[in-house]
């Protein structure tokens, strides 16, 4: 998910990023094509059941001051999101003394099914093979053709 703050329009926008669970925080200026900052500060919080489970703030202690950027994002946030659970992502930014806030509510996505025969476990929120791994004395890989675990080849 990419969260982009337009310092000209003073608004947040978000767009899906299909190939990652990471969150990207960025700044732009729709008028200039790049963002200039004056005393920029911002914060992001991930909440579950109204409790903060992760957060990040800028400026960080002993960090350089960001004056401008033309990059799509300036911070990557890698939260631990569980499938099918509700979350709120709150962010705020202050630049040139103007502060805006944004909240995005979402449900953790279900991971892609690894094999056609796997079944979704509602309790543990993960895909499981139709049969358990035979033992833990060997390394196994799933063989979808035989719908069974086979001993992994030694490399």
N, C-alpha and C positions, 0 to 999 in steps of 0.2 A: 504494500500500500504506500503510495506517495502522497504526502501532505505538503502542499505548496502554499506559501503565504505571499500574496501580491501586495507589496508595500505601497503601490500607487492606489489600488482600489480598496485597500485595507480589508481584504477578505481572504479567507482560507478556502482552498479547494482540495479535494482528494480524488485520487484515481487508483483503480485496481492495478496491481502488478502481479500477473499470473504466475510467474516462475519463482516466487520467493515468499516466505512468511515474514520477512523483515519489513520494518517501517522506515521510510526515508523522509526526512524533514528538509524542506528547501525553501528558498526565498527568491522572489523575482520582482520585476517592475514591468508591468505590461506596457508602460509608456516608453521605457528605454531599452528593454531587453536584458538588462542586468540590474542588480539591486545594489544600491549604496546605503550604508548604514550610519546612523548617528546614535551612539549609545545603545546598540542592539542588546536586548536580553530576551530570552524565551525559556519556556519550560514545557515539558511533556510528562503526562502521567497516564499509566495504564491502571484501570480499576476493574475489579471483579467483586460483585456484591457490595459496591460502594467502599471497598477497601483498596488502598494503593498497593499494587503488587510490583510495580516498577516505575521509576521516574528518572528524569535527566533534566539538567538545567544548564544554561549558558548565560553569562560567561562562567567558565570553570576556573577554579583557583589556579593562579599562575599561568593562565592561557593568554595567548596573543589576542588582541582586539581585532575583530573582523570588521574591515572597512567597506568591502564590496565583494560581490561574487557574480560570476556568470555561469556557475555550475548549477546543474539541475537540483542537487541536494547538498547539504553541508553536514548532515548527521545521519547515521544509521542507527536504528533502535531495534534490538533483537529480543523481543519479549518471548516468554514461554507461554504459548497459546494452546489451550486444550480444545480439541474438537467439540463442537456442539454446545459450548458454554458461552454465556453472554458476557461481553466486556464493554467498557467505555474507554475511549482514548481521548483525553483532554489535552489541549495545547493552548498556549497563549504566547503572544509576542508583543514586545514593546520596542518601538523605534521612533526616534525623535520625540519622545514623550507621549506617543499615542499607543494605547494598549488595546488589543483585540483578543478575543477568546473564541475557541471552537471546540465542539464535542462531537465525536463520531462513535455511534453505538454499532456493535457488530457481534456476530456469532462466529466463534472459531470454526474454520472450515474443516470438513471431513477430508482426511488425506486420500489421495487417489488409491483405488483398489489395486494392490500389487499383482494379484492373480485372480482369474475368474472364479476359482473355487473357494477363495477366502470368504469368511463371514465376518460381519461387523459385530463386535462385542459392545453392547450398550453400557455395561458396567465399567469396563476398562477403557472405553473409547479408543479402540484400535482394531485393526484387521487381524484375524487369527486364521491359521490354516485349519482345514477341517479335521486334521489329526495332530496330536501333539508331537513334538520332537521325541524320537524314540528313547534317547538317553543323552547324557551330557559328557560321555566319554569320548565322543567323536564330534567332528564338525560336520554339520549337515547343510544341504541347500534344498530348496523346494523344487520339485520336478512336477510341473503342471501337467505334462503329458500322462504321467502315471498317477497323478494326484497323490503323491507321497514324498516323504523325505528320503533323500539319498545321501550317502556319505560323500562329502566334498572331496574332489580330487586334490591330491597333495601336489603343491607347486614347488 
